[in-house]
Amino acid sequence: MGLSWMAWTWPTAAFFAFVFGSIAAMAVWEIRSPGGGPRHGILGLDTTRGDRLFITLLGSAYIFLAWLAFMGTPLWGPLVISLVYAFAVFRWV
């Protein structure tokens, strides 16, 4: 049967590869430097590295969806915004 029923494109495959790569990198980081204890951030939440990764991925998805809804393609704008957002989340949240 294969994957022919799915509408896989290179951008879709790259997106999922990035998500799984991020999770794998976080696992390696946790193995090499265990702990990464909770940090009380600007939102008033106690977050760990995994929590911050989840917040980053979820927020980036919303950034891309909003961009597509209001601006369309190309997607370089939301990529830059998402990278700045990811830096801010890991720095201050």
Biotite code that builds the C-alpha atoms (Angstrom):
import biotite.structure as struc

atoms = struc.array([
    struc.Atom([0.000, 0.000, 0.000], chain_id="A", res_id=1, res_name="MET", atom_name="CA", element="C"),
    struc.Atom([2.853, 2.406, 0.755], chain_id="A", res_id=2, res_name="GLY", atom_name="CA", element="C"),
    struc.Atom([2.487, 6.078, 1.486], chain_id="A", res_id=3, res_name="LEU", atom_name="CA", element="C"),
    struc.Atom([0.860, 7.023, -1.810], chain_id="A", res_id=4, res_name="SER", atom_name="CA", element="C"),
    struc.Atom([-2.395, 7.891, -0.020], chain_id="A", res_id=5, res_name="TRP", atom_name="CA", element="C"),
    struc.Atom([-0.596, 10.725, 1.805], chain_id="A", res_id=6, res_name="MET", atom_name="CA", element="C"),
    struc.Atom([0.169, 14.025, 0.128], chain_id="A", res_id=7, res_name="ALA", atom_name="CA", element="C"),
    struc.Atom([3.863, 14.018, 1.021], chain_id="A", res_id=8, res_name="TRP", atom_name="CA", element="C"),
    struc.Atom([5.865, 16.856, -0.419], chain_id="A", res_id=9, res_name="THR", atom_name="CA", element="C"),
    struc.Atom([9.448, 17.884, 0.296], chain_id="A", res_id=10, res_name="TRP", atom_name="CA", element="C"),
    struc.Atom([8.361, 20.720, 2.626], chain_id="A", res_id=11, res_name="PRO", atom_name="CA", element="C"),
    struc.Atom([6.089, 18.332, 4.550], chain_id="A", res_id=12, res_name="THR", atom_name="CA", element="C"),
    struc.Atom([8.860, 15.773, 4.894], chain_id="A", res_id=13, res_name="ALA", atom_name="CA", element="C"),
    struc.Atom([11.327, 18.491, 5.952], chain_id="A", res_id=14, res_name="ALA", atom_name="CA", element="C"),
    struc.Atom([8.885, 19.727, 8.597], chain_id="A", res_id=15, res_name="PHE", atom_name="CA", element="C"),
    struc.Atom([8.467, 16.292, 10.156], chain_id="A", res_id=16, res_name="PHE", atom_name="CA", element="C"),
    struc.Atom([12.203, 15.621, 9.912], chain_id="A", res_id=17, res_name="ALA", atom_name="CA", element="C"),
    struc.Atom([12.821, 18.883, 11.777], chain_id="A", res_id=18, res_name="PHE", atom_name="CA", element="C"),
    struc.Atom([10.312, 18.028, 14.517], chain_id="A", res_id=19, res_name="VAL", atom_name="CA", element="C"),
    struc.Atom([11.748, 14.551, 15.035], chain_id="A", res_id=20, res_name="PHE", atom_name="CA", element="C"),
    struc.Atom([15.290, 15.938, 14.818], chain_id="A", res_id=21, res_name="GLY", atom_name="CA", element="C"),
    struc.Atom([14.457, 18.508, 17.502], chain_id="A", res_id=22, res_name="SER", atom_name="CA", element="C"),
    struc.Atom([13.129, 15.805, 19.794], chain_id="A", res_id=23, res_name="ILE", atom_name="CA", element="C"),
    struc.Atom([16.214, 13.659, 19.154], chain_id="A", res_id=24, res_name="ALA", atom_name="CA", element="C"),
    struc.Atom([18.528, 16.619, 19.823], chain_id="A", res_id=25, res_name="ALA", atom_name="CA", element="C"),
    struc.Atom([16.671, 17.331, 23.064], chain_id="A", res_id=26, res_name="MET", atom_name="CA", element="C"),
    struc.Atom([17.095, 13.670, 24.097], chain_id="A", res_id=27, res_name="ALA", atom_name="CA", element="C"),
    struc.Atom([20.842, 13.815, 23.393], chain_id="A", res_id=28, res_name="VAL", atom_name="CA", element="C"),
    struc.Atom([21.109, 17.095, 25.320], chain_id="A", res_id=29, res_name="TRP", atom_name="CA", element="C"),
    struc.Atom([19.303, 15.535, 28.280], chain_id="A", res_id=30, res_name="GLU", atom_name="CA", element="C"),
    struc.Atom([21.560, 12.459, 28.226], chain_id="A", res_id=31, res_name="ILE", atom_name="CA", element="C"),
    struc.Atom([24.753, 14.544, 28.016], chain_id="A", res_id=32, res_name="ARG", atom_name="CA", element="C"),
    struc.Atom([23.634, 17.112, 30.585], chain_id="A", res_id=33, res_name="SER", atom_name="CA", element="C"),
    struc.Atom([20.979, 15.574, 32.830], chain_id="A", res_id=34, res_name="PRO", atom_name="CA", element="C"),
    struc.Atom([18.691, 17.694, 34.872], chain_id="A", res_id=35, res_name="GLY", atom_name="CA", element="C"),
    struc.Atom([17.944, 20.976, 33.301], chain_id="A", res_id=36, res_name="GLY", atom_name="CA", element="C"),
    struc.Atom([15.725, 21.600, 36.283], chain_id="A", res_id=37, res_name="GLY", atom_name="CA", element="C"),
    struc.Atom([12.565, 23.653, 36.082], chain_id="A", res_id=38, res_name="PRO", atom_name="CA", element="C"),
    struc.Atom([12.979, 27.367, 35.576], chain_id="A", res_id=39, res_name="ARG", atom_name="CA", element="C"),
    struc.Atom([10.458, 30.011, 36.593], chain_id="A", res_id=40, res_name="HIS", atom_name="CA", element="C"),
    struc.Atom([9.998, 32.178, 33.530], chain_id="A", res_id=41, res_name="GLY", atom_name="CA", element="C"),
    struc.Atom([8.334, 35.364, 32.428], chain_id="A", res_id=42, res_name="ILE", atom_name="CA", element="C"),
    struc.Atom([4.956, 33.656, 31.948], chain_id="A", res_id=43, res_name="LEU", atom_name="CA", element="C"),
    struc.Atom([4.905, 32.564, 35.570], chain_id="A", res_id=44, res_name="GLY", atom_name="CA", element="C"),
    struc.Atom([5.311, 28.917, 34.622], chain_id="A", res_id=45, res_name="LEU", atom_name="CA", element="C"),
    struc.Atom([7.883, 26.443, 35.862], chain_id="A", res_id=46, res_name="ASP", atom_name="CA", element="C"),
    struc.Atom([9.205, 24.906, 32.641], chain_id="A", res_id=47, res_name="THR", atom_name="CA", element="C"),
    struc.Atom([11.828, 22.312, 31.772], chain_id="A", res_id=48, res_name="THR", atom_name="CA", element="C"),
    struc.Atom([13.719, 22.037, 28.483], chain_id="A", res_id=49, res_name="ARG", atom_name="CA", element="C"),
    struc.Atom([11.090, 19.678, 27.088], chain_id="A", res_id=50, res_name="GLY", atom_name="CA", element="C"),
    struc.Atom([8.297, 22.053, 28.058], chain_id="A", res_id=51, res_name="ASP", atom_name="CA", element="C"),
    struc.Atom([10.063, 24.919, 26.315], chain_id="A", res_id=52, res_name="ARG", atom_name="CA", element="C"),
    struc.Atom([10.546, 22.782, 23.189], chain_id="A", res_id=53, res_name="LEU", atom_name="CA", element="C"),
    struc.Atom([6.836, 21.927, 23.180], chain_id="A", res_id=54, res_name="PHE", atom_name="CA", element="C"),
    struc.Atom([5.853, 25.590, 23.650], chain_id="A", res_id=55, res_name="ILE", atom_name="CA", element="C"),
    struc.Atom([8.212, 26.547, 20.821], chain_id="A", res_id=56, res_name="THR", atom_name="CA", element="C"),
    struc.Atom([6.902, 23.930, 18.389], chain_id="A", res_id=57, res_name="LEU", atom_name="CA", element="C"),
    struc.Atom([3.267, 24.700, 19.175], chain_id="A", res_id=58, res_name="LEU", atom_name="CA", element="C"),
    struc.Atom([3.758, 28.461, 18.925], chain_id="A", res_id=59, res_name="GLY", atom_name="CA", element="C"),
    struc.Atom([5.692, 28.114, 15.671], chain_id="A", res_id=60, res_name="SER", atom_name="CA", element="C"),
    struc.Atom([2.873, 26.058, 14.173], chain_id="A", res_id=61, res_name="ALA", atom_name="CA", element="C"),
    struc.Atom([0.411, 28.829, 15.020], chain_id="A", res_id=62, res_name="TYR", atom_name="CA", element="C"),
    struc.Atom([2.762, 31.451, 13.568], chain_id="A", res_id=63, res_name="ILE", atom_name="CA", element="C"),
    struc.Atom([2.948, 29.551, 10.283], chain_id="A", res_id=64, res_name="PHE", atom_name="CA", element="C"),
    struc.Atom([-0.804, 28.930, 10.150], chain_id="A", res_id=65, res_name="LEU", atom_name="CA", element="C"),
    struc.Atom([-1.583, 32.580, 10.817], chain_id="A", res_id=66, res_name="ALA", atom_name="CA", element="C"),
    struc.Atom([0.907, 33.648, 8.154], chain_id="A", res_id=67, res_name="TRP", atom_name="CA", element="C"),
    struc.Atom([-0.669, 31.280, 5.631], chain_id="A", res_id=68, res_name="LEU", atom_name="CA", element="C"),
    struc.Atom([-4.146, 32.538, 6.501], chain_id="A", res_id=69, res_name="ALA", atom_name="CA", element="C"),
    struc.Atom([-3.335, 36.221, 6.152], chain_id="A", res_id=70, res_name="PHE", atom_name="CA", element="C"),
    struc.Atom([-0.288, 36.469, 3.870], chain_id="A", res_id=71, res_name="MET", atom_name="CA", element="C"),
    struc.Atom([0.041, 33.233, 1.887], chain_id="A", res_id=72, res_name="GLY", atom_name="CA", element="C"),
    struc.Atom([3.375, 32.097, 0.515], chain_id="A", res_id=73, res_name="THR", atom_name="CA", element="C"),
    struc.Atom([6.425, 32.368, 0.569], chain_id="A", res_id=74, res_name="PRO", atom_name="CA", element="C"),
    struc.Atom([7.102, 31.220, 4.105], chain_id="A", res_id=75, res_name="LEU", atom_name="CA", element="C"),
    struc.Atom([10.435, 32.923, 4.837], chain_id="A", res_id=76, res_name="TRP", atom_name="CA", element="C"),
    struc.Atom([8.730, 35.526, 7.024], chain_id="A", res_id=77, res_name="GLY", atom_name="CA", element="C"),
    struc.Atom([7.204, 33.084, 9.515], chain_id="A", res_id=78, res_name="PRO", atom_name="CA", element="C"),
    struc.Atom([10.450, 31.113, 9.559], chain_id="A", res_id=79, res_name="LEU", atom_name="CA", element="C"),
    struc.Atom([12.342, 34.163, 10.790], chain_id="A", res_id=80, res_name="VAL", atom_name="CA", element="C"),
    struc.Atom([9.585, 35.019, 13.261], chain_id="A", res_id=81, res_name="ILE", atom_name="CA", element="C"),
    struc.Atom([9.555, 31.424, 14.554], chain_id="A", res_id=82, res_name="SER", atom_name="CA", element="C"),
    struc.Atom([13.319, 31.395, 15.052], chain_id="A", res_id=83, res_name="LEU", atom_name="CA", element="C"),
    struc.Atom([13.153, 34.638, 17.039], chain_id="A", res_id=84, res_name="VAL", atom_name="CA", element="C"),
    struc.Atom([10.227, 33.198, 19.006], chain_id="A", res_id=85, res_name="TYR", atom_name="CA", element="C"),
    struc.Atom([12.193, 29.999, 19.728], chain_id="A", res_id=86, res_name="ALA", atom_name="CA", element="C"),
    struc.Atom([15.161, 32.008, 20.975], chain_id="A", res_id=87, res_name="PHE", atom_name="CA", element="C"),
    struc.Atom([12.882, 34.064, 23.220], chain_id="A", res_id=88, res_name="ALA", atom_name="CA", element="C"),
    struc.Atom([11.141, 30.987, 24.629], chain_id="A", res_id=89, res_name="VAL", atom_name="CA", element="C"),
    struc.Atom([14.387, 29.199, 25.470], chain_id="A", res_id=90, res_name="PHE", atom_name="CA", element="C"),
    struc.Atom([15.907, 32.388, 26.879], chain_id="A", res_id=91, res_name="ARG", atom_name="CA", element="C"),
    struc.Atom([13.089, 33.846, 28.975], chain_id="A", res_id=92, res_name="TRP", atom_name="CA", element="C"),
    struc.Atom([10.242, 31.358, 29.405], chain_id="A", res_id=93, res_name="VAL", atom_name="CA", element="C"),
])
